[in-house]
Amino acid sequence: MYYGSPFYIASLVALPILAGLIYAVLRRRGKKTQRTVVLILMILNTAQHFLKPLIYPQYWGTGFSSIVSAYNMCAVLIIFSPFVLLWGGKFFKNFVFFVGSVAGIAAVALPFWYIGMDVSELGWDYARFYICHALLFITSLQPLLLGLHRPRWHEFWQVGLGFFLALGVILLNDMIFIRLGLYPGTDSADIYGSLLKMNPCGVMAPPAGLHWVADIVKVFTPDIFWGIPFLWYAIPLYLGVSLIALVLFLLADRTGLRSKRMKKIHR
């Protein structure tokens, strides 16, 4: 089986090694060179996302459809990361770089698409999956490691808001592609029903088969919100994302914490 196999372990271990090697090569270079290299890698990832029907054999002949769109969180991050690196403010950089780093490696660590499959069955789809998530992880992490973006620990709350903004983009994207008949297996005349069936990122309702998740969410969700898209998990999701972000921001902004500590000492 794929999970726990030497191939799975090697795939996972390779990610931080690749990120470390790229960092080692770039760390003594000028900021312009660092930014250019990271931008090129981001653009390559965005290009392979848009050109799936031309690059990967499993998509040959499928034409233009939702597979090249912002149909999930990683796709949103891949599409917008070059623009955020070039022109994004702190809010968008805090969201894209931190969530991209976590999402990239988390997807490789827990690729539920391949549950029950043997390594020999993975084929080209795993190549596509690994390339896009490896590049997402590497290009999101490098700006933080290289100092191209310097977060401040007290900005951690922005990540949760950015997460919901991205969910809105995904939902709007899916609505458009369903309406245009470009989302396979959906009914263009019943957008709401199709979204409910697809349940992108769990926005519409608790994911089927994960009753324990619903039980936890109910503890934090007012009854009036239950059953309403987005709102059914808005509060616990924001709290969970913000808690993870706080930990990561504290690790990333040790200088800011030391500075705050020194100010308290000298008061």
N, C-alpha and C positions, 0 to 999 in steps of 0.2 A: 504493500500500500504506500501511497505518497507520504501521508503524515508519519513522521518519525523515521522515514527512510534516510539513508546517507545523502540522497539528492536533495531532500527537503532541508536537512541541516546545513548542507553546503550552500544552498540558495540563500538561506537566512544569514549565515555567517558572512557570506560574500558582501552583503550590503554595507555594513559598517567598515569593512576592510577597504572597499572601493571608495567610500566617502573619505576615509582617513588618507588614502593615497592621493586623492585629488586635493585634499586640504594641504598635505605635505608639499605638493608641487606648487600650489598657489600662495601659500602663506607668506613667502618672502617676495612675492611679486607686488607691483604697484596696484592701487585700488582700481585703476582703469582696466588693467589686464584681468584682474580678478572678476570684475563685473562683466567684462566682455566674454570670458570663458563661461561663466555661469549662465549668462544670457543665451549664448549659443546652444548650450545643453538644454535650456528651457525651450528654445525655439525648435530644436530637434524633436523634443518630446511632444510639443504641440503639433508639429508637422506629422509625426507618425500617428497621432490620434485622428487628425483630419483625413489622412491618406490610408486608413485601414483597408478600404476596398481594393486599393492598388498594391499594397505591400504584403499583406498576410493572405496566404492561400485560402484559409477558411472563409474569407470574405469576398473572394473574387466573384464578380458577377452580381453582387448584391446591390450595387448602385448606392445612391445617396439615401441615407436613412438615419434613424436616431443613434446608431452606433458611433457616429462622428460628432455627436452633440454633447451638451452639458447634462447628460442623463444621470450622473451620480456625483458624489462629492469629489472623488478623485479626478473625474473628468473636468469639473468646474475649476479645480486647483490647477490642473495641467493647462487648460485653455487660458486662464487669466494670469498665470504666474509671470510671463514675460512683461506684460503691461504693468503689473504691480512692481516688479523690479525697476522698471524704467521710470514710471510716473506715479506709483502708488504712495499714498501718505502712510503715516505710522499705523493707523487703524487697519488698513488692508495688508500691510506688511506683517503686522503682528498676527493677523489671522492666517494668511497664506503660508508664511514660512513655518509657523509652529504647527498648524494643522497638517500641512503638507509633509513635514518631517514625521509626525506621528502616523498619519494615514498611510504613507508610503511603506514604512516598515511593518505596520500592523497588518496591512493587506497581505504581505508576503508571509508573515507569521501565522495568520489565520485565514487562508484562502478557502472559504467554505464552499466555493464553486467546485472544488476538486475533492470534496469528501467522498470516500468510497472508491476513488479512482486509483489505478495503478500508475506508476511512473511511466510505463510504456504507452499509456493512453493519453498523456498530456499533450503531446504534439505541438503544433504551431500556436495553439491558443495560449499555452503556458509561456511560450516565447514572447508573445505580445504582452501578456499580463506582467511578466517579470520586467521586461524592458521599460514599460510605462511607469510602473511603481518604483523601480530602482532609480530611474531618472527623477521621479517626483521626490523621493526621499533625499537623494544627493543634492539636487538643486535647491531644495527648501532648506536644507541644513547648512549648506555652504555660506549663505549670507550671514547667518548667525555666528558660525565659527570664524569667519574672516573679518567680522566687524563691519560688513556692508550695511547691516541693520543692527542697531543697538536698542533693544527693548528695555523698558523700565518696569520693575516688578509691579508697580501700582496700576499698570495698564492691562493687567490680566483679564479684567472684566470685559474688555473689548472682543475677546475671542468668541465668547458665547453669542454676542450680538452678530458678529461676522458669520458664525455658524448658521444662525437663522436666516440671515440674508442669503447665504448660499443655498439653503433649502428652498427659499422662495424662487431663486433662479432655476433650480432643478424642476420645481413644480411647474413654473411657467414654460420652461423648455419642453417638458413632457406634454403639456396641454397643447402647445403649438404643433408638435410633431404628430400627436394623436389626431388633431383636427385636420391636418394635411394628409393623413393616411400614410405617414412615413414611420410609424411605430408598429413593427410587426406584431400580430396577435391582438391588436386592439380594435375597438369599434369607433370610428371617427364620428359617428352620430351620438355616441354616449360617452362624452369626455369624463364625466364624474364617475360613472360605472367602471370605465377603463382604469382610471386612477386608483379607484378603490381596490380593484383586482390586482393591479401592479404594486400598489403601496410603496412608492419610491421613498427610500430612507425611512420607512415607517411613519411617514407624515400623516397618512390618512387614518390609520388605526393600529392597534397593537399587532405586531407580526404574528402570523398564524404559527401555532406550535410553541410559542414562547410565553406561556401563561405566567411563568414566574416573573417575567419582565413586567407584565401588566399589573401583577400584584404589588410589586415594588413601586411602580409609577403611581398607582392609586393612593398610596400613602401621602404623596406630595401634591396630588392634583385635586383641586376642588371639584365636587360632584358636578357643578354647572359646566365645567370644561370637558367632562368625560364624553367621549364619542364625537367631539368636534375636531376636524383636521387641524394639525399644528398644535392646538391648545391642549390636546389630551396628554401630551408629554412635554409641553413647553417648560414648565417650572423645573421638574427634575433633570431634564436635559441641560438646561442652562446652568443649573447648579453643578451637575457632574462635569460638564465641559469647563466651567470656571474653576473648579477645584483642581482639575488636571493642569489647566493653564497656570494657576497660581504656583504650583510646584515647579513647573518648567520655567516660569518667569523668574522665580526666586533663584533657581540654578543659573539662569542666563545673566542675571543682573546682580551678581555678587558685589560688583564695584559700587552700585547704587546703594546696596544695603550697608556696606562698610562706611560709605559717606554719611548716611543717615545716622549710623551708630556713633560716628565721630562727632557729629553735630550735637547729639544728646550729651556726650561726655563733656563738651566744652561749654555747655549752657550754664 
